[in-house]
Amino acid sequence: MSKAFTSHGFISSGFFNLTPSEAYLEATENGAVIVDVREERLTGYKNFKVPGLIHLPKSRIHSEYSTLPLDLPLIIADSVGLRSHDVMEFLLDKGFKNIANLAGGIVEWEHDGLPLDIDITEQLDGSCTCQLRPRHKKRQ
């Protein structure tokens, strides 16, 4: 278990996890940093609204993990909490100690009514992933 997250959280799938409310508290009051590992195409519409948010897509974590701060607690987040498990495993193997997984990702974050930055012009529409396209055109 992480030394940084001692007053709350839970172990699941072998990793230390925080609920969205716990993660929000850690990020806004205790100096933790949320590391959003969603791919760039998924971050245009909705983002976590917290200080110090870091976007580092899972596809780049192997080559850029050394850019993450070692002196701050990190909360690894994605869309629903699945891909972040791979990143947690990788970072633990690289010696990161003060890390936690955001249970439920940004989906549960939004469900809990926590702050989001939303850019409606980036909202996607389509009946399947292969047909996704912008729902709204950006105004010039």
C-alpha positions in Angstrom: 0.0 0.0 0.0 1.1 3.5 -0.7 2.4 5.6 2.2 0.6 8.7 0.8 -2.9 7.2 0.8 -3.2 5.9 4.4 -6.6 7.2 5.6 -8.8 5.6 2.9 -8.8 3.5 -0.2 -9.0 -0.2 -0.8 -7.1 -3.1 -2.4 -8.6 -4.7 -5.5 -6.9 -6.8 -8.2 -3.7 -6.5 -6.2 -3.6 -2.7 -6.5 -4.4 0.2 -4.1 -7.5 2.0 -5.3 -9.3 5.2 -4.5 -12.9 6.0 -5.1 -13.5 9.2 -7.2 -14.4 11.2 -4.0 -11.2 10.0 -2.2 -9.1 10.8 -5.3 -10.7 14.3 -5.6 -9.8 15.0 -1.9 -6.2 13.8 -2.4 -5.8 15.9 -5.5 -7.4 19.1 -4.2 -6.3 19.0 -0.5 -3.3 16.7 -0.2 -1.2 17.5 -3.2 -1.7 14.2 -5.2 -1.6 14.4 -9.0 -4.0 12.7 -11.3 -2.2 11.1 -14.2 -4.8 10.6 -17.0 -3.6 7.7 -19.2 -6.5 7.9 -21.7 -5.4 8.3 -25.3 -5.5 11.8 -26.7 -8.5 11.2 -28.8 -10.5 10.5 -25.6 -9.5 13.6 -23.7 -10.8 16.4 -25.8 -14.4 16.2 -24.6 -14.1 15.6 -20.8 -11.2 16.0 -18.5 -10.7 15.9 -14.7 -10.9 19.4 -13.3 -8.1 19.3 -10.7 -4.9 21.1 -10.1 -1.8 19.7 -11.7 -3.5 17.1 -14.0 -1.0 15.2 -16.1 -2.0 13.6 -19.5 0.3 10.8 -20.3 -1.4 8.3 -22.6 -0.9 4.6 -21.9 0.6 4.3 -25.4 3.5 6.6 -24.3 3.9 5.4 -20.7 6.9 3.1 -21.5 8.9 5.9 -23.1 7.8 8.9 -20.9 7.2 7.5 -17.4 10.4 9.2 -16.2 8.7 12.5 -16.7 6.3 11.8 -13.9 7.1 13.4 -10.5 8.6 11.0 -8.0 8.0 13.3 -5.0 4.2 13.5 -5.3 1.5 10.9 -4.8 0.1 9.8 -8.2 -3.4 8.7 -9.0 -3.6 6.8 -12.2 -6.8 7.3 -14.1 -8.5 6.3 -17.4 -12.0 6.0 -18.7 -13.3 3.2 -16.5 -10.3 1.9 -14.5 -9.2 -1.0 -16.7 -6.2 0.3 -18.7 -4.9 2.1 -15.7 -4.3 -1.3 -14.1 -1.7 -2.0 -16.8 0.0 1.3 -16.1 -0.1 0.7 -12.3 1.7 -2.6 -12.8 4.3 -1.0 -15.1 4.9 1.9 -12.7 5.2 -0.4 -9.7 7.8 -2.5 -11.6 9.7 0.7 -12.2 9.8 1.5 -8.5 7.0 3.9 -8.1 5.6 3.6 -4.5 3.1 6.4 -3.9 0.6 5.5 -6.6 -3.1 4.6 -6.5 -5.6 3.6 -9.2 -8.8 5.6 -9.7 -11.6 3.1 -9.4 -14.1 3.5 -12.1 -12.1 6.2 -14.0 -13.7 9.3 -15.4 -17.0 7.6 -15.8 -17.5 7.1 -12.1 -15.9 10.5 -11.4 -18.7 12.1 -13.5 -21.3 9.8 -12.0 -20.3 11.1 -8.5 -20.7 14.7 -9.7 -17.1 15.7 -9.4 -15.7 18.6 -11.4 -15.0 18.2 -15.1 -13.7 20.4 -17.8 -16.0 19.9 -20.8 -15.4 21.1 -24.3 -18.7 20.4 -26.1 -17.1 21.0 -29.5 -15.1 17.8 -28.9 -18.1 15.6 -28.2 -18.2 12.5 -30.5 -21.2 10.8 -32.1 -21.6 7.5 -33.9 -23.2 4.1 -33.6 -19.9 2.3 -33.3 -16.2 3.3 -32.7 -15.4 3.1 -36.4 -18.1 5.7 -37.2 -17.2 8.2 -34.5 -17.1 11.8 -35.7 -17.5 15.2 -34.0 -21.0 16.0 -33.0 -20.6 19.7 -33.0 -18.5 21.8 -35.4 -16.0 24.1 -33.8 -16.8 27.8 -34.3 -14.1 29.7 -36.0 
